[in-house]
């Protein structure tokens, strides 16, 4: 999203949060969404997420998803303050309480948390999320069939053709009784370490800050291997040892052959949309693509 976003943030805060914006900091801007951290004039810290008019996932959709997650009480999510169309503009906005500025990635980079511990946290959060009942309302991201069709129209043919063995495995492993509600983009930057006023048991003998899960626009219904693979790809955890560790930490049944197939799919999908179409993080996605599509010891497909 480009152009007019600061104006949209100001209007969203005034109309949906009931207070003017006093201080605004851009967190990230993408083709369809933009995220800002704002301190309101009344002192409240909030996060404003803007959605382009032509995106299939809107502010109302994400607000409903957050409400469902809150009601299920499996994982922490930021409280919704307001959502809806921004008056006079073509975008919609979701305003939530600001859960904090430190992500799991920040903790790893600062040496405050070992990388395996961060991956463990992701696996535990994912396992908890997958126990929630799938909402029967609203819009979720397309399932694997629609994603494959869309990918085929955007991915260079020589790359897409290399997915054929993986897609055969996926087609045979998508049993309806194994479907769960998947976050779709659970990685180190989408988990926020909350304020220390909410210390809770850490599960390994020490208290830790609550972990708030954010960004639900890719939420969908798929087999758990879909979600695990996306996390492994976006966390650059593509070595066989990483896959085994995450699957064990997840603690629920995992089809390793299907997981390998989804690793290839998620890597090609990420490379296509981020590196090939948008020109973002090209080196990182090229490395992920190579690792996911190159035969390695301990991998069952490709």
C-alpha positions in Angstrom: 0.0 0.0 0.0 1.3 3.4 -0.9 0.0 7.0 -0.7 -2.4 8.4 1.9 -1.6 5.8 4.5 -0.8 8.4 7.2 -4.0 10.2 6.6 -5.9 6.9 6.7 -4.2 6.1 10.1 -5.3 9.5 11.5 -8.9 9.1 10.4 -9.0 5.5 11.6 -7.8 6.5 15.0 -10.3 9.3 15.3 -13.3 7.4 14.0 -12.6 3.8 15.2 -10.6 4.4 18.4 -12.2 7.6 19.5 -9.0 9.6 19.9 -6.6 11.5 17.7 -3.2 10.0 16.8 -0.4 11.7 18.7 2.6 9.7 17.5 2.8 7.4 14.5 5.5 4.9 13.5 5.4 2.7 10.4 6.0 -0.9 11.1 5.7 -2.4 7.6 4.0 -1.8 4.3 3.0 -4.4 1.8 1.1 -4.6 -1.5 -2.3 -5.1 0.3 -1.7 -4.1 3.9 0.2 -1.6 6.0 0.8 -1.6 9.8 1.5 1.3 12.0 2.3 1.6 15.7 0.4 4.6 17.2 0.2 6.4 20.5 -3.2 8.0 20.8 -3.7 11.5 22.3 -5.3 9.9 25.4 -2.1 7.8 25.9 -3.2 4.4 24.7 -0.7 2.5 22.6 -2.4 0.8 19.6 -1.5 -0.9 16.3 -3.4 0.2 13.2 -3.6 -2.3 10.3 -4.8 -0.9 7.0 -6.3 -3.1 4.3 -6.5 -2.1 0.6 -9.9 -2.0 -1.0 -9.1 -4.8 -3.5 -7.8 -7.3 -0.9 -9.9 -10.4 -0.3 -9.2 -10.3 3.4 -10.6 -7.2 5.2 -10.5 -5.6 8.6 -13.8 -7.1 9.6 -12.5 -10.6 8.7 -9.5 -10.3 10.9 -11.5 -8.8 13.7 -13.8 -11.8 13.7 -10.9 -14.2 13.6 -9.3 -12.4 16.6 -12.6 -12.6 18.5 -12.8 -16.4 17.8 -9.3 -16.9 19.0 -9.9 -14.9 22.1 -13.1 -16.9 22.9 -11.2 -20.2 22.4 -8.6 -19.2 25.0 -5.8 -21.3 23.5 -3.4 -18.6 22.5 -3.1 -14.9 23.3 -4.0 -12.3 20.7 -4.2 -8.5 21.0 -7.6 -7.0 22.0 -9.6 -5.5 19.2 -10.4 -1.8 19.8 -12.2 -1.0 16.6 -12.5 -1.9 12.9 -14.3 -0.8 9.8 -14.1 1.3 6.7 -12.0 4.5 7.0 -14.4 7.5 6.3 -13.7 9.2 3.0 -11.1 6.6 1.8 -11.2 3.2 0.1 -9.3 1.3 2.8 -10.5 -0.4 5.9 -8.7 -0.5 9.3 -8.3 -2.8 12.2 -7.1 -1.2 15.5 -5.8 -3.4 18.3 -4.1 -2.9 21.6 -0.4 -2.7 21.2 0.9 -6.0 22.7 4.5 -4.9 22.7 7.4 -4.1 20.4 9.6 -7.2 20.9 9.2 -10.2 18.7 10.6 -13.7 19.1 13.0 -12.8 16.3 14.2 -9.8 18.3 14.8 -12.0 21.3 16.9 -14.4 19.3 18.9 -11.7 17.6 19.6 -10.1 21.0 20.9 -13.3 22.4 18.1 -13.4 25.0 16.6 -16.6 23.6 18.3 -19.5 21.9 17.0 -20.2 18.4 15.8 -23.8 19.3 13.8 -22.3 22.2 12.1 -19.8 19.9 11.3 -22.6 17.4 9.9 -24.6 20.4 7.6 -21.7 21.3 6.3 -21.6 17.7 5.6 -25.3 17.7 3.7 -25.1 21.0 1.7 -22.1 19.9 0.9 -23.9 16.7 -0.2 -27.1 18.5 -2.5 -25.0 20.7 -3.9 -23.1 17.7 -4.7 -26.4 15.9 -6.9 -27.6 18.8 -9.4 -24.7 18.2 -12.6 -25.3 16.4 -12.6 -24.0 12.9 -15.0 -21.0 12.5 -17.8 -21.6 10.2 -18.3 -18.0 9.2 -16.4 -15.3 7.5 -13.6 -15.5 5.0 -10.5 -17.7 5.4 -7.6 -17.8 3.0 -8.1 -20.2 0.1 -7.4 -23.9 0.6 -4.6 -25.8 -1.1 -6.5 -26.4 -4.4 -7.1 -22.7 -5.0 -3.5 -21.9 -3.9 -2.0 -24.3 -6.4 -4.2 -22.9 -9.2 -3.1 -19.4 -8.4 0.5 -20.4 -8.1 0.5 -22.0 -11.5 -0.6 -18.8 -13.1 2.2 -16.7 -11.4 5.1 -19.1 -11.0 7.7 -19.6 -13.9 6.9 -22.9 -15.6 10.4 -24.3 -15.1 10.1 -23.8 -11.3 6.4 -24.9 -11.0 7.2 -28.1 -12.9 9.6 -29.1 -10.2 6.7 -29.2 -7.7 5.0 -32.1 -9.5 6.2 -34.9 -7.2 5.3 -32.8 -4.1 1.8 -32.0 -5.4 1.1 -35.7 -6.0 1.9 -36.4 -2.4 -0.2 -33.4 -1.2 -3.2 -34.6 -3.3 -3.1 -38.0 -1.7 -2.6 -36.7 1.9 -5.3 -34.1 2.3 -7.7 -36.2 4.3 -10.7 -34.2 5.7 -10.6 -35.8 9.1 -7.1 -34.3 9.6 -8.0 -30.8 8.7 -7.3 -28.1 11.3 -7.5 -24.3 11.6 -4.0 -23.1 10.4 -2.6 -19.7 11.1 -0.9 -19.8 7.7 2.1 -17.5 8.6 3.3 -18.3 12.1 6.9 -17.2 12.2 9.3 -15.4 14.6 8.1 -11.9 13.7 4.4 -12.8 14.1 4.8 -13.6 17.8 5.0 -10.6 20.2 6.5 -10.9 23.7 4.0 -9.0 25.8 4.5 -6.7 28.8 6.0 -8.0 32.0 2.8 -7.2 34.0 1.5 -10.4 32.5 4.1 -12.9 33.6 2.9 -16.5 33.3 4.4 -19.9 33.9 6.9 -20.8 31.2 6.4 -24.6 31.3 10.1 -25.3 31.9 10.5 -24.1 35.4 10.8 -20.3 34.7 8.2 -17.6 34.1 8.1 -15.9 30.7 6.2 -13.1 29.0 2.9 -14.1 27.3 3.3 -14.6 23.5 0.8 -12.8 21.4 0.1 -14.2 18.0 -0.6 -11.6 15.3 -1.4 -11.3 11.5 -4.2 -13.8 10.7 -4.8 -12.8 7.1 -3.4 -16.1 5.9 -5.5 -18.2 8.2 -7.0 -21.2 6.4 -8.2 -24.8 6.9 -5.6 -27.4 6.0 -3.7 -30.4 7.3 -1.2 -29.5 10.1 1.8 -30.2 7.8 0.7 -27.1 5.8 1.3 -24.9 8.8 4.4 -26.6 10.0 6.0 -26.3 6.6 5.2 -22.6 6.3 6.9 -22.0 9.6 9.9 -24.1 8.7 10.4 -22.2 5.5 9.9 -18.7 6.8 12.2 -19.4 9.8 15.0 -20.7 7.6 14.7 -24.1 9.4 14.9 -26.3 6.4 17.7 -28.7 7.4 16.4 -32.2 8.3 17.4 -31.8 11.9 15.2 -28.6 12.1 12.2 -30.5 10.6 12.6 -33.4 13.1 12.9 -31.0 16.0 9.8 -28.9 15.1 7.7 -32.0 14.4 8.7 -33.4 17.8 8.1 -30.1 19.6 4.7 -29.9 17.9 3.8 -33.0 19.8 0.9 -34.2 17.5 1.0 -36.8 14.7 2.9 -35.6 11.7 3.2 -37.3 8.3 6.8 -36.6 7.4 6.4 -37.4 3.8 3.5 -34.9 3.5 5.5 -32.4 5.5 8.4 -32.6 3.0 5.9 -32.1 0.2 4.5 -29.0 1.8 8.0 -27.7 2.4 8.6 -27.7 -1.3 5.2 -26.1 -2.0 5.6 -23.3 0.6 9.1 -22.5 -0.6 8.0 -22.2 -4.2 4.9 -20.2 -3.2 6.9 -17.8 -1.0 9.6 -17.4 -3.7 7.0 -16.7 -6.4 5.1 -14.0 -4.6 7.9 -12.4 -2.5 11.1 -12.6 -4.7 9.8 -13.2 -8.2 6.8 -10.9 -8.3 7.6 -8.3 -5.6 11.4 -8.3 -5.6 11.6 -8.7 -1.8 14.3 -10.7 0.0 15.5 -12.3 -3.2 18.7 -13.9 -1.7 16.8 -15.4 1.2 14.1 -16.8 -0.9 16.5 -18.2 -3.4 18.3 -20.1 -0.6 15.0 -21.4 0.7 13.9 -22.5 -2.7 17.2 -24.3 -3.3 17.1 -26.2 0.1 13.4 -27.2 -0.3 13.8 -28.5 -3.9 17.2 -30.2 -3.6 17.3 -33.8 -2.3 18.8 -34.1 1.1 19.6 -37.0 3.5 16.6 -37.6 5.7 14.0 -36.2 3.4 11.4 -38.5 1.9 10.4 -36.7 -1.3 12.0 -34.7 -4.1 
